[in-house]
Amino acid sequence: MTARTLAWTGFIAVAAFLMMAASGLTLLDPVENVTLNVTSPVQGLMSDTTRPVARWVNNVTDAGALSAENRELRAENEQLRNELARAREGAVQADQQGELDAVRAQFPDDSFLGAEVIARDTTNVRSIIGIDVGRADGVREGMIVVSEGRSLVGTISKTFDDYAWVTLITDPKSAVSSMVQESRAEGVVAGNYGGELIMEFVGQGAIVKTGDFVMTSGIGGGYPEGIVIGRVSRVKKTEQDLFQAVYVDHLASLTNLESVLVLTSFEPLELEQP
């Protein structure tokens, strides 16, 4: 657009304004129609020019309002999720406490000390957990630790005043005298570097089936008799081997333990060689 065109457009705009003002005062009635016809294109041009600006301003205002509303909704949603999580956590803890109390009621002759898991070190090299009770609570090395369902978890391997370490039965150094409940076949359940439980030294002639229960036998004095370890998942044997390899699945998830029970009423025996 040239300078002359801009000047002419400005002149027409001023003239249009003056004409409209004069029209309001009824001073230019004879030429009113002509004036309006001349100024209409200018008014249209001005309206077309300013309309996008007005629309942009409105959009910016609306966007700001929507952004603030979204922030409020996100904060409210986060608060509701937090409240739901806290409610669920309370229910989970209540269920766990109920299961622990049920174990105590099921075995009234035994004394248990409840404990929370506060540390884990479960690798291929070793499998141990830390619990929040120790010597000050009467915990001693060699005591048995069980899960909420009274499945064998491991033994207290090291104690301190306020906490203790538990060696899990899946630890490669762990060995538990055990038996198959159905056939009474005996062996030793040991951990390995793959985190599995294998019942070793089970004779070739022993009848062991998938799904059979494996529990402590009490032989050796290190564990009480009758604590469930798990169920047979598979049996591996060949004619040239002297023993079967019985793989056992633990009933509880040892990697996700949160609460356990220390069996304080059992004192392990250290049998001397004859």
N, C-alpha and C positions, 0 to 999 in steps of 0.2 A: 504494500500500500504506500503511495507516494505522499510527500508532505502536503501537496495541494489537496489530495483526497482526504487526508486527516483533517486539514483545516476546514474543508467544506463540510465534513461530517460533524465537526465540533460546532460549526455555525448553525447547521440544521438542528442540532440538539438544543442549542440555546434558544433558537427561534421557536422550536416546538414547545419548550418550557414556557416561554413568554406567551405563546398563543393559547396554551391550556389555561394559564393564569388569567388571561384576558377573557377567555371563554367563560370562566367561572364568574366573571364580573359582567357578562353579557355585553361586552364592548365590541366584539368582532363577529357578531352573528352572521353577517353576510358572507364572510369568508371562512366560516367555521368548518364547513365540510371540506373545503380545499385544504385547510391547514391540517385537519385530521388525516386527510388522505396523504399529505406529504410526510407527516410525522409518524404515521403508522409503521412504515418500514424501519424507521430509526428506533422506535420503541421495541419492535420485534427483534432488531439486532442487539439492542441493549439487554433485552430479556434473555436472548439466546446466549449472550456472553456471560451474564451473571448466574444463569441457572446452574451450570456445572460447579461454580464456586459454592453456591448455596447447598447444592447436593453434597459436595465434599465436606463442608462444615457439618452438615447433619450426620453424614456417615461417621465422621470423627467423633462426634458427640455420642452417637449410638454405640460405636466400638468401645469407647471408654466406659460407658454404662455396662455393656456386656462383659468387659474384662473384669470390672469390679464385682459383678454378679457371679462370674465364674470363680473368682477367688473365694468368695463367700461360700459357694457350693462345694468347692474342693475342701475348704477347711471344715465344713460341716460333715462332709463325707468321711474325711480322715478321723474326725472325732467319733463318728458312729462306728467306724471300723475298730478303733481303739477300744471303745466300750464293749463291742462284741468279742474282741480278742480277750479282754480281761474277764468277761463273763465265762467264756469257754475255758480259760485257764483255771478259774475257780472251780468249774465243774470237773475238769480233769484231775485236779489235786484232790477234790472231794472223793472221786472214784478211786484214786490210788490209795487214799487213806482208808477207805472202806474195804478195799482188798487186803490191805495189811492187817486191819482189825479182824477180818474174816480168817486170816491165817492164824492169828493168835487164838481165836476162838476154836479153830479146828484142832489145834494142838495145845490143849490147856496145860499139859505137863512140861512143856518147853517154855523157856524164857527168850524173848526176842527184844532186840534193841533196834528201833527204826533209825535209818540213816539216809541222807541225801547224797547223791553222787555229785562231787564238786570238781573232779578232774578225770581225764581219760588219756590213756596211752595205749592205743590198740593198733599195732602195726604187725608186720610179718615176723618181727624179731621178738616182740613181747606183747602181752595183753594184760594190762592192769588198769584199775580205776582207783580214784581217791574218794573217800567218804568223810563226812563231817563229824565223825565221832572218833575218840581216841582213848588213850590210857586213863584220862580223867573220867571217862564214862564207863570204865570197866572193860574196855576192849583189850584183848590180849592176842598176841601172835598165835596162829594156828586155829583160831576160831573160824567156824563155818559161816559163810554168807549165802543167803538164799534170796530169791526174787519174791514178788508179791504172791505168786502162786506156789511158793515153796519149792521151786525148781532150783537145783544147785547152781550157784553163781561162781563160787571160788572160796579161797581161804584168805584170812588176814595174814599178810606176809611181812608187814612192817608197821609199827605203831609209833605215834607221837602223842603229845598231851591232848591236842585238840583235833587230830585227824589221823587217818590210817590209810594204808595202801592195801588193796585187795588184788591178789593174783587170780585172774579168771581161769576157768577150767580149759579155755581155748589156748592158753599160753603154752608154748612149746615145752616148757619145763614142768607143766602140770601132769599129774598122773593120779587117777582115782580108781581104787578097787571097785568093781562094778559087776552087775549080773543082769541077764535078760529076764524080765519078770515072768514071761510065759514058760520058757524052758528051763530057767534057773542056771543057764550057762554062764560061767564066770569069765572075767577078763579084766583088763585095765583100760579105762577110757583116758586117752591122752590127747593133748592139743598138738597141732603141727604148724609149720611155718605158713601154711595157707589159710589158717584160721578155722580149720575143720576139726571135728571131734571124731576120733577113730577108736573103736574098741578093739584092742589088740589081745593076742594070746588066747583067742577063742578057738577051741579044738575043731578039727575038721568034721568030727562027728556030731558036733552040737547043732541043734536045730534052731536056726535064727531066721526070722522072716521080716520082710519090710512091714513097718507099722508096729512092731513089738516095742514095748517100753523097756528102757534101760534105766537102772537105778543103782544107788550105792549099795554095796554088799556088806559093808561094815568090817570086812577083812583088813587086818593091819592096824585097826584102832584109830586111823586118822580121820575117819568120817563115820557118822552114825549110819545105821542101816535104814534103807527104805526111802532115801531122798531121791526124787526123780531127777534124772539128768536129761533125758530126751527120748526120742523115738528113732528106731532104725530106718534109715532112708535108703540104704542099699547094702548088699553083701557081696564081697568079692573074694572068691576062693578058686584055687586051682589044685589039681591032684598032686602036684609036686611040692606044694607048700604044706607045712605042718599046721598052720593056723589060718583061720579066716580073718579077713579084714572087714569089720563091721562099721559102717559109717553111720553116725548118729547126728540127728538134727536136734539142737537144743530147743526146749519148749518156749523159753523166753528169748527175746531179742537182746543179746548181750551188748550190742552196739548202741542201743537206745535206752539203756537203763537210766532211770531218774531216781528211783527209791529202792532201797534194799532192806533186808533184815539181817542182823547179826545174831546168830544162835548162841546166846551167852550161857545157856544151861548145859551145853556140851563141852566137856573137857577132852581134847584129843589125847590119846595114849601114845607114848613112845616106847614101843616094844623093843626090848633088847634081844639080841641074838641068843639062842639057846646054847 
